[in-house]
Every structure is written in C-alpha cells, then in structure tokens.
Amino acid sequence: MIEAFDSHYDWVKTRVLAQNSTRKFSGIMESQGWPPRIVKMESFYLITLGETPVNAKVGSLSSSWYRGTVQWTWMIAGTDIEKGMAGLNRGDAYTINGRMKKELRLGAYPLFAEKKTFSVDGNRNVIRTSYDPKKWVYWTFLEFTQRVDRDSGLIYGIATTYLTAVAQEIVA
C-alpha cells in the first residue's frame, strides 16, 4: 500500500499547491510517530493508520485489494488577539482552519489518482514512475473533525479518508 499512500499524498499536495503555492507539507508518517518532536504549524502531515483487506469477492489471491486508513493532520496556533494573550479564540485561527479544510477538499478531488512508484535519484529529485498498464488508487470523501485546546486556543485539525487499491501483486 505504500504506493497508494505515496500517490494519494502526491496528488493532493500537487492540487493544493496549485491553489496556494505557500502551503506547507511535512510528509507522510506512521501514526506511532505522531506527533514529531517539532510540529510545523499550518503544515499538512499525512498519517497512516493501517491497512485491511477488502471483501474477498474483490480481486484474486494474487491481486488483492486493500483499504488503508489515513488522516491529514495540521495544527494552528493563530495570532494573539492582544499581545501576550492566549485563549480559545486566537484571532485568525478559525479563518486559517477553514482555508486549510477547503484546500484539502479541493485537493482531494476527484477522489482517485494514478498509482505510481516513487524513488529518489542521486540528486535527491523525486522520480515518479507509472505502471504499465496503469493502476489506480481511490479514496473516500474527507471526514473533517478538530480538537481545540481550551487554554492555548491551539487547533488540531484532522481529515480522515480511506484509500482503496490493489496491494502488491504476487507473481509466481
């Protein structure tokens, strides 16, 4: 499923950056690694939460479909209403959170992308390689939720989606 996760991330990131070229992305990580020691504010992280086989009636023994759960996450501190004051309503945090949700919603459209393999060359450039014949990864509409720290006003945004793709095919 790594190709499905990478392809989803690449697709959404490319579309979000087309809307807002200043948006920050901080990569893909396993859920056990969240949060990192230093969280970049107003930056999207893609967290993988697990994989499970899809109904046995889909695919075959050598070409099985899997469903992966991922969450786009971000944190927003916002700006102080008054210098040095922290609180539940941190100035522009609500607006920034709404903008980030909209960027993700538009970035995830049309809920599928070409599944590719990713590698890095000697110059640290990302190389995207298509399958022949082409393969696809599909995902559900994003389910948004958030948590707000009452003391600091810090917003923790979450958008969950479920990816479906053929896992690595078994060749005899």
Secondary structure as GFF3:
##gff-version 3
##sequence-region A 1 172
A	DSSP	alpha_helix	2	19	.	.	.	ID=ss1
A	DSSP	beta_strand	24	30	.	.	.	ID=ss2
A	DSSP	three_ten_helix	31	33	.	.	.	ID=ss3
A	DSSP	beta_strand	43	53	.	.	.	ID=ss4
A	DSSP	beta_strand	65	76	.	.	.	ID=ss5
A	DSSP	alpha_helix	93	107	.	.	.	ID=ss6
A	DSSP	beta_strand	112	120	.	.	.	ID=ss7
A	DSSP	beta_strand	126	139	.	.	.	ID=ss8
A	DSSP	beta_strand	143	148	.	.	.	ID=ss9
A	DSSP	beta_strand	155	166	.	.	.	ID=ss10
###
